[in-house]
Amino acid sequence: MKRLYLFFIGLALSGALKAQQIAATPPMGWNSYNCFGSAVHEDEVKSNAQYLAKNLKPYGWQYVVVDFLWSYDNPPGSNIGNPYQKNLQDGSFVPWLTMDKWGRLMPQPTKFPSAFGGKGFKQLGDYIHSLGLKFGIHVMRGIPRQAVWAKSPVLGAKGITADMVADTTSKCEWMNHMYGLDMSKPGAQEYLNSILALYASWGVDFIKVDDISRPYHKAEIEGYHKAIVNSKRPIMLSISPGETPVKEADHVKQYANQWRMADDFWDSWKELLNMFNYARNWQGIGGPGHWPDCDMLQIGKLSKRGPVGPERYSKFTDDELYTHMTFWCIFRSPLMMGGNMPENRPIDLKLLSNNEVLAVNQHGQNPKELYHNNDSMVWYSQVPGSKDIYVAAFNLKEENSLVTLDLTALGFKGKVQVRDLWKKQNVGTHQGDYKQTINKHGAALFRLSPL
C-alpha cells in the first residue's frame, strides 16, 4: 500500500514539474483569431509563422496557434464566426464538420490543403517546427453533436459510442456544435485520450480549450490534463473564455497552464481599463507553469475576415498601444499577438521586439499593484537575483499628466538609478520620488536600481 501511495505522489510531482517545464515563463506567440476569425487558411498561418521566425523568434516568441473552426468549410469570401448547425430530416447536421470515424474533428482540406487524405495537421505542424517554432490549435470542449448522432465508436473503449459518453444537457451558449462529456461515464476519458493522441501525432504543442472556464467545468478540465499526460507529449493547456472564477485558483493552477480572466478582449480603451480590475483579483497567483491570461494582444491588422468589426489596424492610439503592451508585460500575462503580422507597421514591430521590456514579462517576479485611482496606476515586480525592481506607471486621465513614483513606497531609502525600458536609456539618479509627464492614456516602464 505504501509503494502505491508513493507511486501516485511521484505521478503528481512529475505532473507539476512537467507543467513548469512547459510554461516556465509566460508563453509568447501568435493566434489567428483576431485577424482571421474562423476563416484562416494554411498559407496565412505559414506567412505569420515565417514572420515570427524571422523577426520575433530571437526575442522568445515561439507559438503559432490556429484558432477555432478549422474543421468548418468556410465558403469563398465567408467570414462567418459561429455557423449554427441545423438538423436535416434524418437527424444529421448541416454544416457537417470534417470528422473521422472515431468522432474526432479534422482540419478542412479546402482551408488546409496539406490535410487532404486524412493527414490532419501533421504537415503544417512539421513546417512550423522546421522554423524552430511550436504549433498550437483551438478546440471546443466536449464531443461533436454529429458524432453523437452518428454513434461514432470511441477509440480505446470497446463497445462504447459517442452517444454513451455525451452529456446532452451540457451545451455551449454561443456555438451549438458540441455536447459536454460526462466524465463519470466509461469511455469519456478514453475519448479525450483519443483526441490528444491524435493531436500529439500531429506535433501539437499547445491546445486552447474553449467553453470550459465559464461555467467552470472542473471534471472536464481534469480530463484534458489527464489526456495530455496520457499522450506523453508536453502539450500546453490553455482554457477559455473568461471569467475563470478566482475561487478556483488552486484547481486551475494544478490542471491548466494558462487561463483567461475575462471575456474576449478587443481594441477598446474601456476594455483595457476593465482588464486592470480583472488583473488585480489575480495578482500573486501566476507563476512557473500557470499564468492568468489577459487575452490576445490587439496590435496590428485586425478583423481581416471578422470576427468583430471591419478590417482595420488596432483602434488603440500609439500611447494606448504602449499602455496595452506595458501592462501585459508587468502583469506577466501570456503574450499572444492578435494582428496579421506580415502587415505590421514599424510601431507594431517595435512594441513586440524590445528585449528589455520583454524581460519584464518573462522574468519579473511577483507582480503587484502599488496603487490605482481614476488618474493613474502603478504596478511593480522584482528583478530576480538583484534588489532592483521593475515599475510600470500609467496615466489614466484624458490629458497629459505628471505621474509621480513614490520611491519610498517602493522600498527605496537612498538614491535610485532610473532606467526607461522603452527608451533603453538611463534617465538619472533620484531620491524620494521620480516624476515624469506621461501622455494621456499612456504608460512608462522602468527598472529601478538602488545605489
Disulfide bonds with the S-S distance in Angstrom:
none
